[in-house]
Amino acid sequence: MPAYAIVILDTITDPAGLQVYSGKAQQSMTEGLELITAYGQIEVLEGAAPDGVVMLRFPNMADALAWYRSDAYQLALPLRKAAAACRVLLIDGAA
């Protein structure tokens, strides 16, 4: 069953720093990871509007967790945390 990583960038405080993070994060992309959307147009129906949303698809939850916990992504993670206030969710997709 596919799994998804959803990154909700509530507030971007350092756009240039986020660009640096993005380059490092791309280096962590593994086989089977698919970028679904990144910073597309957002139509907020309820709640506060985030500054951006990124969604990735993985073959399964184990692969999603392995990517997030990987050495390559862990090197990029502090850059994102310094550049934006975010929420990150991993969720199983529908079978």
N, C-alpha and C positions, 0 to 999 in steps of 0.2 A: 504494500500500500504506500503511495507517495506521502511525503511529509513536506511541510512548508516552513520556511523561516520568514517571519514578518518582522521587519524593523520599522518602528514608528519613530520618526525623528520629531519629537515634540517641539524642540527649540534648537536651531542651529546657531551657535555662538561664534564659530570660527569657520567660515566657508572655505578659506584657503587650507586650513588644517584638515577639513573634511575631504578636500581633494587629495591631499597626501595620503590620508587613510584609505580612500577609494583605490588608489594605485596599489597600496600594500594588500588590501583585501582581495583585489583581483588576483594577486599572486597566490592566494590561498585557495582559489577555486579548484575543485577536484572533478574528476570524471563523474558524470552523472548529475552534477549540479547544474541547474538551469536558471538563468535570470528571467523572472516572469515580468517584473516591472521595477523601475527605479525612477522616482521623482516625476511620475506622470501627473497629469491633471487630476486634481482631487475634488470631488463634489461631496461636501460634508452634509450629511443628513441629520446627524445628531452629535452633540458634543463639540469639543473644541477642535479647530483645524490644526493638524500637524504641519510642520514646515516641509515634511517629505515622508514618503513611504517607499520601502524596498521590499520586494517579495522574491524569494528563491524557492525552487522546487528541487527536492532530493528523491532518490529512489525509495527511501524509507527513513524512519526516525533514527535508526542506528547510524546511517550515513550523515544525517543532519547533525547529530550530536558529535560525531567524529570530526566533522568539519569545524564546528564551533570550538571544540576542545583542541584542535590541531595546533601544533607549534606555530605554523605559518599564520593562522588567524589570530592566535594569542599575541603575536608580535604587532599585529595591526590594531587590535582592540583598544589599547590605551590611547591611540590617536583619535579614534572615534569618540571615546569617552571624554577626551579633552575638548573636542570640537562641537559636541551636541549632547543634549539631554534626550535619551532614547529609551524606548521599551523594545525588548526583543522577545519574540514568542516562537516556539516550535510547536507545530500542530500537525496531527495526522490528517491526511486527506481522506476523502471518501473512497471506499473500495470500488 
